[in-house]
């Protein structure tokens, strides 16, 4: 059995270092993330090309999708929050396509903790901004002392846990699926060899079904959950 499970490959690493961050590197995740961004750009150009006053075809489809997103945002965040739609949609598409790239042989962008943690930190900054904007700085800081001042340490830990839990949930599901699929592929390859099959026939079928589950179903579910949590947290901060 020969199964290799490693992190994202480093394609290039400079001699220049930054405090706390170390060397500046170009990794497999970064390259694949640019592939995802190019796909999203291509989709945007495709759906916004030759727009008409009376929508039909692809324009009608994308306008319907936009209406659904606006309705979802209004339902979860309240009225007047449509300005968050571009961020939510970008987050959703990046997450879904970042998981789907494994279907074309690339390593999932979301299987790297750096990716999901980066998204979670951006969401966390939006949560803090919404809290300060609608409560004021004093009201935001006062919230750490509620319901009683002794809860201050726990409230701080709870605040810090928000981006950590969001990032690890998404990363863990996608990376776990990748590990399981890789181990199964290696085991089926070893079994094919043990049965003296001319080609690894046992690798046909079962890994594909698992890949459909982990890459398609789980990828979509985790992207949806991440986006919904973003709307819920920011909406909660806005309404408090």
N, C-alpha and C positions, 0 to 999 in steps of 0.2 A: 504494500500500500504506500503510495507516494502522494500525500496531500500537503500542500503548503499554504498556511494561513498567516499572512503578515499584514502590516499596516500599509498605507499608501506609499508607493515607491517615490523616492526623491530623484527627480530628473536632473536637477542642478542645484548646487549650494555654493553661495559666495563666501569669501573670506571675511566680509564685513559683518560685524555683530551689533546687535542692539541690546541695551540693558534689559534684563528680564526675559527677552525674547530669543536671544542667541543669534544664530546664523539666519540670513535671509535665504529661503529655499523655494524652489519651484517643484511642487509635488504633483503626483498623479491626480489628487483631488482638485487642485487648482486648475489643471489642464482640462479635466472633465467638466468642471464648473463653467469654464469658458465655452465648452461645447454646448452645455445646457443653455447658457445665455444667448448663444448664437441661434439655437433652435427657437427660443422664446422670441428673439428679434425677428426671425423669419416668419413666425406665426403672426406677430403684430403687423408686419408689412403685408402679409397675405390677406389678413382680415380687414385691414384698413385701406386697401388699394381700391381705387375707383368707387368711392362711396356715393350713394345716391340719396336724394331726398325721400324717396319712397323705398324703404328697405325690402330686399328680396334675396333669396338664396343665402349665401354665407353671411351677408350683412344682417339679414333678419335673424339668423342663428346667433350671431355674436351679440346683437342688441338684446335678444331675449336672455342670453347668459348674463349680460351686464345688469339687467333688471332683476334677475334672480339674486345676484350678488348684493345689489343695493338693498333688496328686501331682507336678505339674511343679515346684513350689517345693521339695518334699522331695527330688526327684531332683537338682536343680541347686544347692540351697543346704544340704541336709542336714536331718536331723530336728529338730523343734522350731523351725522357721523360719516356721510358718504365720502368725505375727504380721505378717510382711511382705506377706501376701496383699492386704490392702486397698490398700496403696500400689502394688503391682504391677498389680492390676486397674484401679485408677484411672488409672495411667499408660498402660496399654494402651488403655482406652476413650477417654481424652482424645486419644491419638495417632490412633487409627483414626477417630473421629468428627471430630477436628480436620482430617483430610485429606478426609473425606467431605463436609464442608459445601460444598466447591466444586461438588458435583453439584447443589446448589440455588442456585447463583449467588453464593455468598459466597466470599471469599478464604480459602484454606486457612490455618488457624491455624499449622500446622507449616511453612508456607512463610516464616515469620518466624523469623530466628535467635534473637531474644529468647525465643521460646517454648521451642525445643529446648535452648537454652543454660541456661535456667532449670531445666528438668527435669534436665539433666546435672549442674548444680551441686548440686541436691538429692540426686541419687544419689551424687555425689562426697562430700558431707557424711556420707551413710550409710556409705560405704566407710571414711572416716576414723574414724567412730564405731565401726564393727565392728572395725577394726584396733586401736584403743586399748582397746576393751572386752575383746578376747580375747588381745591381746598385752601390754597395758599400755603406758603412754606411753613408757617406756624401750625396750621391745621394738619399738614402732612406729618410733621414731626410729633405733634401731639397724639396722633393716631398710634404711635408706638407705645404710648403709656396706657392705652385702653385695653381692657376695661378697668384694670388697676395698674399702678406704676410698676409693680413687681413683675409684670409680664413683659417688660422692656426687652430682656435678652431673648425670650422666646419669639417675640414679634420681629426682632431683627433677624433671627435665624429663619423665620418663616418667609420674610421678604427675600433673603438671599437664596432660599431654597427654590423660589419660583423659576429662575432661569436654569438652575441645575436640574430640577425635575423635568422641565420641558425638553431640555436638550438630551438628557440621558434616556428618556422614554422613546423618543424618535430614533436616536442613534442605536439604542439597544435592540429594538425590534428589527431594524434593517441589517445591522451588523450580525445579529444572532442568526437571521435567516441566511446570510451569506456564509457563515461558518457551518451551519447545518448542511447546506447544499454542497459545500466543498468537501466536508467529511463524507457525505453520502457518495459523492462522485468518486472519491478515493477508494471507499469500501467496495463499491460496485466494480471499479476497475480491478481491484485485487481479486475479487471473486471471479471475474471473467478470466483472469490469468490462471487462477487455481483450477478452473474448469477447462483450461486449454482451448478457450475460444479464440479463433483467429483475429477477431476484433472485439472490443469491449461492448458486446451487444447489450449487456445488462445496464449500461449507462443510457440507453435509449428509453425514453418514456417517463420513468419515475422522477429523475431530476428535473425534467421539463415541467411536470405537474407541480413540483415544489417551487420551481422558479416562478411559475404563474401565480402561485399563492403569495410567496414572499415579495416578489418584485411588483406584481400588479395589485393584488388585493390588499396586502399589508401596507404597501407603499402608498396607495390611495387613502387607506384608513388613517395612517399616521399623519399624512399631509393634512387631511381634514381635521383631525384632532388638534394638531398644532395650530392650525388657523383658527379653529373654534376657541381654543384656550386663549389665543392672542386677543380675539374679540371680547371674550368673557372678562379677562383681566383688565383690559383697557376700559371696557364699558363699566365694569364695577368701580374702577377708580374715578370715572367720570360722574357716576351717579351718586357716589358716597357723599 
